[in-house]
Amino acid sequence: MKTTLTTLLVLFANFTVSAQTIEEKSFTYPYDVKVFDLPTASNGIDYRLYVRLPLRPPSEGEKSSSFYFLDALANMTPAAAMSYNYEYFNYIPSAYFIGIGYQNEDDGAWSEKNRTRDYTPTAFTPPKGHFLENSPQDWQGSGGAKAFFDVVQSEIIPFIEQRFDVDSTDRVLIGKSTSGLGATYALLNRPALFNRYVIISPAIWWDDWTNPREERWIMRAARETAKTEYPAETRVYFAVGEAEERLDLVTDLYVLANSLRKRRNSNLKVNLEVLAGEQHEGVFPAAFMRGIVGVYAQEPDRKPSSSPLTWK
């Protein structure tokens, strides 16, 4: 017993010395990501693009697609890591993952001010007692969605499509929460810009959830754009966690999705999933995985998947 204890003490001492002398090493993201700092944009903002190159060459006769991520720092790299099997085995096409970020986020944390400015369709100041009253970063400077998507349309997408050999007819837009609101803005107001959307828990209570639903921006915009024509088949996947009804988001999304379906536009196809056991803070991984394979489901060039979504 004494010998065994002595041996253990010696081993522990040696391990302690080794732990103190082993040097740490930095970790490099396992996929090739290019970073481009663009010139100051027409809205006065300095954007940064993160571009993850395709994991495999496009299939014969195809070009690689482009997946555009809003909230780049939060969403792009986890999405690319999670979905690599889908791309590698052709459930989704060979694709460039493009995160739209900002040069003032060098510390690696996203700025709420950037999100508030670029992803909201109207300027909003909360009334006294509102839950955002003491969070000025969530409303000051709001209302820049039009200017932002002008930049996306006229500066960011042309930069990508001039530099990389991508399929200009297959662009996906991905957004969650406030950036999901931005993606919804694009869906309603830029019908030719993207042909697939993965919109997760969009903050469609803007501006403002205390108002009757029909008076909020989202439903006014849905009415005002009701006659919009979509020039190509446009697949829209909405997802929300079942626990997000605390801001009426589940009900609101059902109402919005139903209003879009009622347009009877043969090119506009909408699916909505309410994900059991999910809440706002953690819904992105499950929703993105279901959404990205879902918007390519039942396509002849893709490997058949288990997605339940149909696009009739």
TORTOR-430321 format. One record per residue (C-alpha): residue in three letters; x, y, z; residue number from 1. Coordinates in steps of 0.05 Angstrom, whole numbers. Layout:
BEGIN
SITE / ala / X / Y / Z / NUM
...
END
This chain:
BEGIN
SITE / met / 0 / 0 / 0 / 1
SITE / lys / 56 / 48 / 19 / 2
SITE / thr / 93 / 33 / -46 / 3
SITE / thr / 30 / 45 / -87 / 4
SITE / leu / 17 / 112 / -52 / 5
SITE / thr / 88 / 134 / -64 / 6
SITE / thr / 83 / 115 / -137 / 7
SITE / leu / 19 / 156 / -145 / 8
SITE / leu / 50 / 216 / -112 / 9
SITE / val / 110 / 213 / -159 / 10
SITE / leu / 64 / 207 / -220 / 11
SITE / phe / 22 / 265 / -197 / 12
SITE / ala / 84 / 308 / -186 / 13
SITE / asn / 110 / 291 / -255 / 14
SITE / phe / 42 / 307 / -287 / 15
SITE / thr / 40 / 374 / -251 / 16
SITE / val / 109 / 392 / -278 / 17
SITE / ser / 88 / 370 / -349 / 18
SITE / ala / 23 / 410 / -346 / 19
SITE / gln / 62 / 473 / -327 / 20
SITE / thr / 112 / 464 / -383 / 21
SITE / ile / 65 / 447 / -441 / 22
SITE / glu / 55 / 508 / -484 / 23
SITE / glu / -14 / 525 / -511 / 24
SITE / lys / -25 / 530 / -585 / 25
SITE / ser / -75 / 571 / -624 / 26
SITE / phe / -133 / 538 / -661 / 27
SITE / thr / -146 / 551 / -734 / 28
SITE / tyr / -217 / 541 / -761 / 29
SITE / pro / -213 / 477 / -802 / 30
SITE / tyr / -244 / 508 / -865 / 31
SITE / asp / -212 / 558 / -912 / 32
SITE / val / -245 / 626 / -898 / 33
SITE / lys / -225 / 687 / -937 / 34
SITE / val / -236 / 756 / -906 / 35
SITE / phe / -248 / 818 / -947 / 36
SITE / asp / -254 / 889 / -920 / 37
SITE / leu / -296 / 928 / -970 / 38
SITE / pro / -290 / 1002 / -984 / 39
SITE / thr / -339 / 1046 / -946 / 40
SITE / ala / -408 / 1029 / -973 / 41
SITE / ser / -461 / 1077 / -999 / 42
SITE / asn / -494 / 1078 / -931 / 43
SITE / gly / -429 / 1100 / -898 / 44
SITE / ile / -414 / 1032 / -865 / 45
SITE / asp / -349 / 992 / -870 / 46
SITE / tyr / -369 / 920 / -884 / 47
SITE / arg / -327 / 857 / -878 / 48
SITE / leu / -342 / 794 / -916 / 49
SITE / tyr / -324 / 725 / -891 / 50
SITE / val / -323 / 674 / -948 / 51
SITE / arg / -318 / 599 / -936 / 52
SITE / leu / -300 / 564 / -1000 / 53
SITE / pro / -340 / 504 / -1025 / 54
SITE / leu / -322 / 437 / -995 / 55
SITE / arg / -328 / 401 / -1061 / 56
SITE / pro / -330 / 420 / -1134 / 57
SITE / pro / -399 / 433 / -1164 / 58
SITE / ser / -434 / 376 / -1199 / 59
SITE / glu / -425 / 370 / -1274 / 60
SITE / gly / -463 / 426 / -1309 / 61
SITE / glu / -471 / 466 / -1245 / 62
SITE / lys / -438 / 525 / -1212 / 63
SITE / ser / -431 / 533 / -1137 / 64
SITE / ser / -488 / 567 / -1100 / 65
SITE / ser / -480 / 625 / -1051 / 66
SITE / phe / -507 / 624 / -980 / 67
SITE / tyr / -510 / 694 / -950 / 68
SITE / phe / -510 / 698 / -874 / 69
SITE / leu / -533 / 759 / -835 / 70
SITE / asp / -505 / 761 / -764 / 71
SITE / ala / -441 / 733 / -793 / 72
SITE / leu / -402 / 725 / -729 / 73
SITE / ala / -458 / 688 / -694 / 74
SITE / asn / -485 / 645 / -750 / 75
SITE / met / -437 / 631 / -808 / 76
SITE / thr / -381 / 589 / -779 / 77
SITE / pro / -426 / 543 / -737 / 78
SITE / ala / -472 / 534 / -796 / 79
SITE / ala / -413 / 515 / -841 / 80
SITE / ala / -387 / 466 / -790 / 81
SITE / met / -454 / 433 / -778 / 82
SITE / ser / -475 / 425 / -850 / 83
SITE / tyr / -411 / 398 / -882 / 84
SITE / asn / -440 / 328 / -891 / 85
SITE / tyr / -500 / 356 / -927 / 86
SITE / glu / -454 / 391 / -976 / 87
SITE / tyr / -403 / 335 / -982 / 88
SITE / phe / -458 / 283 / -999 / 89
SITE / asn / -497 / 330 / -1044 / 90
SITE / tyr / -560 / 340 / -1002 / 91
SITE / ile / -545 / 413 / -1014 / 92
SITE / pro / -503 / 440 / -1072 / 93
SITE / ser / -430 / 459 / -1071 / 94
SITE / ala / -434 / 528 / -1039 / 95
SITE / tyr / -397 / 590 / -1018 / 96
SITE / phe / -416 / 609 / -947 / 97
SITE / ile / -414 / 686 / -944 / 98
SITE / gly / -420 / 722 / -878 / 99
SITE / ile / -436 / 796 / -881 / 100
SITE / gly / -400 / 828 / -823 / 101
SITE / tyr / -369 / 893 / -801 / 102
SITE / gln / -299 / 921 / -795 / 103
SITE / asn / -314 / 951 / -726 / 104
SITE / glu / -323 / 881 / -697 / 105
SITE / asp / -249 / 863 / -693 / 106
SITE / asp / -258 / 839 / -622 / 107
SITE / gly / -299 / 780 / -648 / 108
SITE / ala / -364 / 802 / -615 / 109
SITE / trp / -421 / 827 / -657 / 110
SITE / ser / -446 / 898 / -646 / 111
SITE / glu / -520 / 905 / -630 / 112
SITE / lys / -518 / 975 / -660 / 113
SITE / asn / -499 / 945 / -728 / 114
SITE / arg / -557 / 897 / -725 / 115
SITE / thr / -607 / 949 / -702 / 116
SITE / arg / -587 / 997 / -759 / 117
SITE / asp / -583 / 947 / -816 / 118
SITE / tyr / -638 / 896 / -803 / 119
SITE / thr / -697 / 940 / -782 / 120
SITE / pro / -745 / 970 / -833 / 121
SITE / thr / -769 / 1030 / -794 / 122
SITE / ala / -743 / 1079 / -742 / 123
SITE / phe / -772 / 1064 / -674 / 124
SITE / thr / -768 / 1098 / -606 / 125
SITE / pro / -800 / 1058 / -550 / 126
SITE / pro / -852 / 1092 / -508 / 127
SITE / lys / -842 / 1100 / -433 / 128
SITE / gly / -847 / 1033 / -398 / 129
SITE / his / -832 / 993 / -461 / 130
SITE / phe / -786 / 932 / -451 / 131
SITE / leu / -733 / 964 / -497 / 132
SITE / glu / -734 / 1032 / -463 / 133
SITE / asn / -669 / 1019 / -425 / 134
SITE / ser / -634 / 984 / -483 / 135
SITE / pro / -618 / 1040 / -531 / 136
SITE / gln / -572 / 995 / -572 / 137
SITE / asp / -636 / 958 / -593 / 138
SITE / trp / -671 / 1019 / -623 / 139
SITE / gln / -626 / 1079 / -632 / 140
SITE / gly / -607 / 1088 / -705 / 141
SITE / ser / -660 / 1037 / -727 / 142
SITE / gly / -692 / 1038 / -796 / 143
SITE / gly / -634 / 1024 / -843 / 144
SITE / ala / -657 / 960 / -877 / 145
SITE / lys / -670 / 993 / -944 / 146
SITE / ala / -601 / 1025 / -945 / 147
SITE / phe / -569 / 960 / -923 / 148
SITE / phe / -602 / 918 / -977 / 149
SITE / asp / -584 / 971 / -1028 / 150
SITE / val / -512 / 956 / -1009 / 151
SITE / val / -524 / 880 / -1012 / 152
SITE / gln / -555 / 886 / -1080 / 153
SITE / ser / -509 / 937 / -1112 / 154
SITE / glu / -442 / 925 / -1077 / 155
SITE / ile / -436 / 860 / -1039 / 156
SITE / ile / -468 / 811 / -1087 / 157
SITE / pro / -432 / 841 / -1148 / 158
SITE / phe / -366 / 836 / -1110 / 159
SITE / ile / -378 / 762 / -1096 / 160
SITE / glu / -402 / 745 / -1166 / 161
SITE / gln / -345 / 782 / -1200 / 162
SITE / arg / -292 / 748 / -1156 / 163
SITE / phe / -320 / 677 / -1151 / 164
SITE / asp / -352 / 631 / -1203 / 165
SITE / val / -420 / 626 / -1170 / 166
SITE / asp / -490 / 611 / -1196 / 167
SITE / ser / -523 / 679 / -1198 / 168
SITE / thr / -591 / 645 / -1201 / 169
SITE / asp / -584 / 607 / -1135 / 170
SITE / arg / -574 / 652 / -1075 / 171
SITE / val / -597 / 635 / -1004 / 172
SITE / leu / -607 / 686 / -949 / 173
SITE / ile / -603 / 664 / -876 / 174
SITE / gly / -622 / 705 / -816 / 175
SITE / lys / -645 / 696 / -744 / 176
SITE / ser / -681 / 742 / -696 / 177
SITE / thr / -666 / 814 / -715 / 178
SITE / ser / -629 / 790 / -777 / 179
SITE / gly / -689 / 746 / -791 / 180
SITE / leu / -730 / 810 / -793 / 181
SITE / gly / -680 / 836 / -843 / 182
SITE / ala / -687 / 773 / -885 / 183
SITE / thr / -763 / 782 / -883 / 184
SITE / tyr / -754 / 853 / -907 / 185
SITE / ala / -714 / 827 / -966 / 186
SITE / leu / -766 / 774 / -981 / 187
SITE / leu / -822 / 825 / -985 / 188
SITE / asn / -784 / 881 / -1020 / 189
SITE / arg / -729 / 850 / -1063 / 190
SITE / pro / -765 / 793 / -1099 / 191
SITE / ala / -709 / 779 / -1148 / 192
SITE / leu / -649 / 784 / -1101 / 193
SITE / phe / -653 / 714 / -1069 / 194
SITE / asn / -690 / 652 / -1089 / 195
SITE / arg / -685 / 614 / -1023 / 196
SITE / tyr / -693 / 638 / -951 / 197
SITE / val / -679 / 606 / -884 / 198
SITE / ile / -713 / 654 / -835 / 199
SITE / ile / -709 / 634 / -762 / 200
SITE / ser / -749 / 666 / -706 / 201
SITE / pro / -752 / 734 / -741 / 202
SITE / ala / -766 / 794 / -697 / 203
SITE / ile / -829 / 811 / -735 / 204
SITE / trp / -858 / 845 / -674 / 205
SITE / trp / -822 / 907 / -699 / 206
SITE / asp / -848 / 963 / -692 / 207
SITE / asp / -883 / 946 / -642 / 208
SITE / trp / -910 / 882 / -612 / 209
SITE / thr / -956 / 920 / -565 / 210
SITE / asn / -995 / 947 / -626 / 211
SITE / pro / -1050 / 906 / -658 / 212
SITE / arg / -1018 / 858 / -707 / 213
SITE / glu / -1048 / 890 / -769 / 214
SITE / glu / -1017 / 957 / -750 / 215
SITE / arg / -946 / 932 / -745 / 216
SITE / trp / -895 / 941 / -800 / 217
SITE / ile / -895 / 868 / -820 / 218
SITE / met / -968 / 863 / -837 / 219
SITE / arg / -971 / 931 / -869 / 220
SITE / ala / -912 / 910 / -913 / 221
SITE / ala / -946 / 844 / -929 / 222
SITE / arg / -1008 / 881 / -952 / 223
SITE / glu / -970 / 934 / -991 / 224
SITE / thr / -929 / 881 / -1029 / 225
SITE / ala / -987 / 833 / -1040 / 226
SITE / lys / -983 / 840 / -1116 / 227
SITE / thr / -908 / 831 / -1119 / 228
SITE / glu / -886 / 782 / -1173 / 229
SITE / tyr / -829 / 733 / -1160 / 230
SITE / pro / -792 / 722 / -1225 / 231
SITE / ala / -767 / 652 / -1206 / 232
SITE / glu / -788 / 598 / -1157 / 233
SITE / thr / -774 / 626 / -1088 / 234
SITE / arg / -772 / 578 / -1029 / 235
SITE / val / -782 / 607 / -960 / 236
SITE / tyr / -770 / 566 / -897 / 237
SITE / phe / -794 / 597 / -832 / 238
SITE / ala / -777 / 565 / -765 / 239
SITE / val / -793 / 583 / -694 / 240
SITE / gly / -785 / 549 / -627 / 241
SITE / glu / -850 / 528 / -593 / 242
SITE / ala / -829 / 566 / -530 / 243
SITE / glu / -826 / 632 / -568 / 244
SITE / glu / -900 / 647 / -561 / 245
SITE / arg / -883 / 692 / -502 / 246
SITE / leu / -879 / 749 / -553 / 247
SITE / asp / -935 / 718 / -595 / 248
SITE / leu / -882 / 699 / -646 / 249
SITE / val / -911 / 631 / -663 / 250
SITE / thr / -979 / 660 / -676 / 251
SITE / asp / -950 / 719 / -714 / 252
SITE / leu / -910 / 674 / -760 / 253
SITE / tyr / -971 / 632 / -775 / 254
SITE / val / -1009 / 695 / -794 / 255
SITE / leu / -952 / 721 / -838 / 256
SITE / ala / -940 / 654 / -872 / 257
SITE / asn / -1015 / 647 / -886 / 258
SITE / ser / -1018 / 717 / -916 / 259
SITE / leu / -960 / 698 / -963 / 260
SITE / arg / -994 / 633 / -983 / 261
SITE / lys / -1059 / 670 / -998 / 262
SITE / arg / -1024 / 709 / -1053 / 263
SITE / arg / -1032 / 647 / -1097 / 264
SITE / asn / -966 / 666 / -1130 / 265
SITE / ser / -942 / 602 / -1165 / 266
SITE / asn / -869 / 621 / -1154 / 267
SITE / leu / -874 / 638 / -1080 / 268
SITE / lys / -872 / 575 / -1038 / 269
SITE / val / -874 / 578 / -962 / 270
SITE / asn / -862 / 527 / -906 / 271
SITE / leu / -866 / 540 / -832 / 272
SITE / glu / -842 / 493 / -777 / 273
SITE / val / -852 / 502 / -702 / 274
SITE / leu / -795 / 464 / -669 / 275
SITE / ala / -814 / 426 / -606 / 276
SITE / gly / -771 / 438 / -545 / 277
SITE / glu / -736 / 499 / -574 / 278
SITE / gln / -732 / 570 / -550 / 279
SITE / his / -705 / 634 / -580 / 280
SITE / glu / -635 / 630 / -551 / 281
SITE / gly / -620 / 560 / -577 / 282
SITE / val / -665 / 549 / -638 / 283
SITE / phe / -613 / 565 / -692 / 284
SITE / pro / -576 / 499 / -699 / 285
SITE / ala / -637 / 455 / -708 / 286
SITE / ala / -674 / 506 / -750 / 287
SITE / phe / -615 / 519 / -796 / 288
SITE / met / -601 / 445 / -808 / 289
SITE / arg / -674 / 431 / -824 / 290
SITE / gly / -680 / 493 / -866 / 291
SITE / ile / -619 / 488 / -909 / 292
SITE / val / -632 / 416 / -930 / 293
SITE / gly / -706 / 432 / -935 / 294
SITE / val / -700 / 488 / -985 / 295
SITE / tyr / -665 / 439 / -1032 / 296
SITE / ala / -711 / 380 / -1019 / 297
SITE / gln / -742 / 342 / -1077 / 298
SITE / glu / -694 / 372 / -1128 / 299
SITE / pro / -670 / 323 / -1181 / 300
SITE / asp / -597 / 344 / -1177 / 301
SITE / arg / -594 / 332 / -1102 / 302
SITE / lys / -589 / 268 / -1062 / 303
SITE / pro / -658 / 250 / -1034 / 304
SITE / ser / -663 / 272 / -961 / 305
SITE / ser / -709 / 257 / -903 / 306
SITE / ser / -736 / 328 / -903 / 307
SITE / pro / -812 / 329 / -895 / 308
SITE / leu / -818 / 394 / -934 / 309
SITE / thr / -853 / 398 / -1001 / 310
SITE / trp / -855 / 457 / -1048 / 311
SITE / lys / -918 / 449 / -1089 / 312
END
